[in-house]
């Protein structure tokens, strides 16, 4: 696991509204577990959290997202990052902020 404040954002978005909603998030953590990678991000002023799950299946990437809207029991970034492997992940457009 690598931790730090390195700006690693393998984000693939097509909706500019989604980009602007998440533009103030900074990367806190990055973890690779086999063919699955996790990127933990936190909004710089509110502390809201956003986790990205990247799964590589024979070169085909699937990117899904988690935040408090689809994980209501994860109140803090620390809790969400600790539980990243068991969170509920959805497409970015399915999240609410």
C-alpha positions as CSV (number, residue, x, y, z in Angstrom):
1,X,0.0,0.0,0.0
2,X,1.3,3.4,-0.8
3,X,0.0,6.4,1.2
4,X,0.6,10.1,0.8
5,X,-0.6,13.1,-1.0
6,X,0.5,12.3,-4.5
7,X,-2.0,13.4,-7.1
8,X,-2.9,10.1,-8.8
9,X,-6.3,10.4,-10.4
10,X,-7.0,7.8,-13.1
11,X,-10.4,9.3,-13.5
12,X,-12.3,8.7,-16.7
13,X,-15.3,10.9,-16.9
14,X,-17.4,12.2,-19.8
15,X,-19.8,14.5,-18.0
16,X,-18.2,17.9,-17.2
17,X,-20.7,18.4,-14.4
18,X,-19.2,15.3,-12.7
19,X,-15.7,16.7,-13.1
20,X,-16.6,20.1,-11.5
21,X,-18.3,18.4,-8.6
22,X,-15.2,16.4,-7.7
23,X,-12.5,18.9,-8.7
24,X,-11.7,19.9,-5.0
25,X,-11.0,16.3,-4.0
26,X,-7.3,15.4,-3.3
27,X,-5.9,11.9,-3.3
28,X,-5.0,10.6,0.2
29,X,-4.3,6.9,-0.4
30,X,-3.6,4.4,-3.2
31,X,-3.7,0.6,-2.8
32,X,-3.2,-2.3,-5.2
33,X,-4.6,-5.7,-4.2
34,X,-4.0,-8.1,-7.1
35,X,-6.0,-6.9,-10.1
36,X,-8.0,-4.4,-8.1
37,X,-6.7,-0.9,-7.2
38,X,-8.3,1.6,-4.9
39,X,-7.8,5.4,-4.8
40,X,-9.0,7.3,-1.7
41,X,-9.9,10.9,-2.1
42,X,-11.2,13.6,0.2
43,X,-12.7,17.0,-0.4
44,X,-10.3,19.6,0.8
45,X,-12.8,21.9,2.6
46,X,-15.6,19.6,3.8
47,X,-13.8,16.3,4.4
48,X,-16.3,14.4,2.3
49,X,-14.8,11.2,1.0
50,X,-14.8,9.5,-2.4
51,X,-13.2,6.1,-3.2
52,X,-12.5,4.8,-6.7
53,X,-12.2,1.1,-7.4
54,X,-10.4,0.0,-10.5
55,X,-10.7,-3.6,-11.6
56,X,-8.5,-5.1,-14.4
57,X,-10.0,-8.1,-16.0
58,X,-7.7,-9.2,-18.8
59,X,-6.9,-5.6,-19.8
60,X,-10.5,-4.4,-19.5
61,X,-10.8,-1.8,-16.8
62,X,-14.0,-1.4,-14.7
63,X,-14.1,1.8,-12.7
64,X,-16.6,2.2,-9.9
65,X,-17.1,4.7,-7.1
66,X,-18.1,4.8,-3.5
67,X,-19.0,7.7,-1.2
68,X,-21.4,8.2,1.7
69,X,-24.5,8.1,-0.6
70,X,-24.0,4.4,-1.3
71,X,-22.3,3.6,2.1
72,X,-24.3,5.5,4.7
73,X,-22.6,3.8,7.7
74,X,-19.1,5.0,6.7
75,X,-19.1,8.5,8.2
76,X,-15.4,9.3,7.9
77,X,-12.7,9.0,5.3
78,X,-10.7,6.9,7.7
79,X,-13.5,4.4,8.2
80,X,-14.3,4.2,4.5
81,X,-10.6,3.6,3.6
82,X,-10.3,0.9,6.2
83,X,-13.4,-0.8,4.8
84,X,-12.6,-0.2,1.1
85,X,-12.7,-3.8,0.1
86,X,-16.2,-4.3,1.4
87,X,-17.9,-1.0,0.4
88,X,-20.7,-0.7,-2.2
89,X,-19.4,0.7,-5.4
90,X,-21.5,2.1,-8.3
91,X,-21.0,4.1,-11.5
92,X,-20.1,7.7,-10.9
93,X,-23.4,9.0,-12.2
94,X,-25.3,6.9,-9.6
95,X,-23.6,8.8,-6.7
96,X,-25.1,11.8,-5.0
97,X,-23.2,14.3,-3.0
